Amino acid sequence: MVVTGIGVLCPLGLDTSVTWEGLIAGRSGIDYITLFDPEPLDTTFAGEVKGFEPTDYISRKDARRMDRFAQLAVAASQQAMEQAGLKINSSNQDSIGVVVGSGIGGLTTLFEQIKVLLDKGPDRVNPLLVPMMITDMAAAQVSITLGLKGPNLCITSACSSGSDAIGAAYELIKRGDTQAMI
């Protein structure tokens, strides 16, 4: 078995080549927090994915229905497929699956909707709150967006989630449950 495509959106860059260059150069992806106001926190720096535009990968409508963590998963998956030269069609979509590793789901959506609940009441909470925040929506959104119908799961095991997801994908292919995994 081989890895034929990689997708990366991280604090060092929005693709594999920029990220690799940053790693080789010893650059840090840590900077001041810009995605929210860190004022009430003791820490004002973090590793953020800066410059990411979800509409480079998905429609504006779909972007509004996904938390950022799922948008990033879809974008990375599209990059990996492009790098691998993998084309999805009716003859292979049932035999290609998705496994995503995520330590936690859509916190941005959860925090935003808690504020809505407290400020405006329960009737104003987004009805898509649960599907936007649950961790396995990253894998689900990748499958939906790419048209994949093979095995679909999300591994949540803290900091080792990504590595565990690779292992799970390997096992699914090895057992013959699927031919390829994203």
C-alpha positions as CSV (number, residue, x, y, z in Angstrom):
1,M,0.0,0.0,0.0
2,V,1.1,3.5,-0.7
3,V,0.1,7.1,-0.1
4,T,-0.4,8.7,-3.5
5,G,-1.7,12.1,-2.5
6,I,-1.4,14.5,0.4
7,G,-3.4,17.6,1.3
8,V,-2.2,20.1,3.9
9,L,-3.7,23.3,5.3
10,C,-1.8,24.3,8.4
11,P,-0.2,27.2,10.2
12,L,2.8,26.9,7.9
13,G,0.9,27.0,4.6
14,L,-2.2,26.2,2.6
15,D,-0.6,23.4,0.5
16,T,2.0,20.7,0.7
17,S,4.8,22.6,-1.1
18,V,4.6,25.7,1.1
19,T,4.3,23.7,4.2
20,W,7.3,21.5,3.3
21,E,9.4,24.6,2.5
22,G,8.5,26.0,5.9
23,L,9.4,22.8,7.7
24,I,12.8,22.6,5.9
25,A,13.5,26.3,6.7
26,G,12.6,25.8,10.4
27,R,9.8,28.4,10.3
28,S,7.2,28.5,13.0
29,G,3.5,28.7,12.3
30,I,2.8,30.3,15.6
31,D,1.7,33.9,15.6
32,Y,-0.7,36.2,17.3
33,I,-4.4,35.0,17.4
34,T,-6.5,36.7,14.6
35,L,-9.5,34.4,14.3
36,F,-11.1,35.6,17.5
37,D,-10.5,38.2,20.2
38,P,-8.0,36.6,22.6
39,E,-8.4,39.5,25.1
40,P,-10.0,37.5,28.0
41,L,-7.3,34.8,27.7
42,D,-3.8,34.6,29.2
43,T,-2.4,33.4,25.8
44,T,-2.6,35.6,22.7
45,F,-0.7,33.3,20.3
46,A,-1.5,30.1,18.5
47,G,-1.1,28.1,15.4
48,E,-3.9,29.3,13.1
49,V,-4.5,28.4,9.4
50,K,-4.4,31.9,8.0
51,G,-5.6,33.0,4.5
52,F,-7.9,30.0,4.1
53,E,-10.8,30.7,1.8
54,P,-13.4,27.9,1.9
55,T,-15.0,29.1,-1.3
56,D,-11.8,28.1,-3.1
57,Y,-13.0,24.5,-2.5
58,I,-16.7,24.6,-1.9
59,S,-19.7,26.7,-2.8
60,R,-20.6,29.7,-0.5
61,K,-23.8,27.9,0.4
62,D,-22.0,24.7,1.4
63,A,-19.4,26.7,3.3
64,R,-22.2,28.4,5.4
65,R,-23.4,24.9,6.4
66,M,-20.0,23.6,7.6
67,D,-17.8,24.5,10.5
68,R,-14.3,25.5,9.7
69,F,-12.9,22.2,10.8
70,A,-15.0,20.4,8.2
71,Q,-14.2,23.0,5.5
72,L,-10.5,22.3,6.1
73,A,-11.0,18.6,5.9
74,V,-12.8,18.9,2.5
75,A,-10.0,21.2,1.2
76,A,-7.2,18.9,2.3
77,S,-9.1,15.9,0.8
78,Q,-9.5,17.7,-2.5
79,Q,-5.8,18.6,-2.5
80,A,-4.9,14.9,-1.8
81,M,-7.1,13.7,-4.6
82,E,-5.6,16.2,-7.0
83,Q,-2.1,15.3,-6.1
84,A,-2.9,11.6,-6.5
85,G,-4.7,12.1,-9.8
86,L,-7.7,10.3,-8.4
87,K,-11.0,10.9,-10.3
88,I,-14.3,9.9,-8.8
89,N,-16.9,8.4,-11.1
90,S,-19.9,6.0,-10.9
91,S,-17.6,3.0,-11.4
92,N,-15.3,3.7,-8.4
93,Q,-17.3,5.9,-5.9
94,D,-18.6,2.8,-4.0
95,S,-15.1,1.5,-3.4
96,I,-13.4,4.7,-2.1
97,G,-14.0,5.6,1.5
98,V,-13.1,8.4,3.9
99,V,-11.6,8.4,7.4
100,V,-10.8,11.7,9.1
101,G,-9.0,12.2,12.4
102,S,-10.1,15.1,14.5
103,G,-9.4,15.7,18.1
104,I,-12.5,17.8,18.5
105,G,-15.4,19.0,16.3
106,G,-16.9,22.4,15.5
107,L,-16.0,24.5,18.5
108,T,-16.4,27.7,16.5
109,T,-20.0,26.9,15.7
110,L,-20.7,25.7,19.3
111,F,-19.3,28.9,20.8
112,E,-21.2,31.1,18.4
113,Q,-24.5,29.3,19.1
114,I,-24.0,29.4,22.8
115,K,-23.7,33.2,22.5
116,V,-26.9,33.2,20.4
117,L,-28.7,31.1,22.9
118,L,-27.7,33.4,25.8
119,D,-28.3,36.7,24.0
120,K,-31.3,35.9,21.8
121,G,-32.9,32.7,23.2
122,P,-33.3,29.1,22.1
123,D,-35.5,30.0,19.1
124,R,-32.6,31.8,17.4
125,V,-30.1,28.9,17.7
126,N,-29.1,27.6,14.2
127,P,-31.0,24.4,13.5
128,L,-27.8,23.1,11.9
129,L,-25.9,23.4,15.2
130,V,-25.5,19.7,15.8
131,P,-24.6,18.7,12.2
132,M,-22.1,21.5,12.1
133,M,-20.3,20.7,15.3
134,I,-20.2,16.9,15.7
135,T,-16.8,15.5,15.0
136,D,-17.7,13.0,12.4
137,M,-19.1,15.7,10.1
138,A,-15.6,16.3,8.7
139,A,-15.6,12.8,7.2
140,A,-19.3,13.0,6.2
141,Q,-18.7,16.4,4.4
142,V,-15.7,15.0,2.6
143,S,-17.8,12.0,1.4
144,I,-20.8,14.2,0.4
145,T,-18.7,16.9,-1.3
146,L,-16.5,14.4,-3.3
147,G,-19.4,11.9,-4.0
148,L,-17.7,9.0,-2.2
149,K,-19.9,6.0,-1.0
150,G,-17.3,3.7,0.6
151,P,-16.6,3.3,4.3
152,N,-16.9,6.5,6.3
153,L,-15.7,7.2,9.8
154,C,-14.0,9.7,12.0
155,I,-11.4,8.8,14.5
156,T,-11.2,10.9,17.7
157,S,-8.3,10.1,19.8
158,A,-6.9,13.4,20.9
159,C,-3.5,14.3,19.4
160,S,-3.1,11.0,17.7
161,S,-6.3,11.2,15.8
162,G,-4.6,11.8,12.4
163,S,-2.2,9.0,12.8
164,D,-4.9,6.7,14.0
165,A,-7.0,7.6,11.0
166,I,-4.2,6.6,8.7
167,G,-4.0,3.3,10.5
168,A,-7.7,2.7,10.2
169,A,-7.6,3.5,6.5
170,Y,-4.8,1.0,6.1
171,E,-6.7,-1.7,7.9
172,L,-9.9,-1.1,5.8
173,I,-7.9,-1.5,2.6
174,K,-5.9,-4.5,3.9
175,R,-9.1,-6.3,4.9
176,G,-10.6,-5.7,1.4
177,D,-13.4,-3.5,2.7
178,T,-12.5,-0.8,0.2
179,Q,-9.9,-0.2,-2.6
180,A,-8.9,3.3,-1.6
181,M,-9.3,5.7,1.3
182,I,-9.1,9.5,1.5
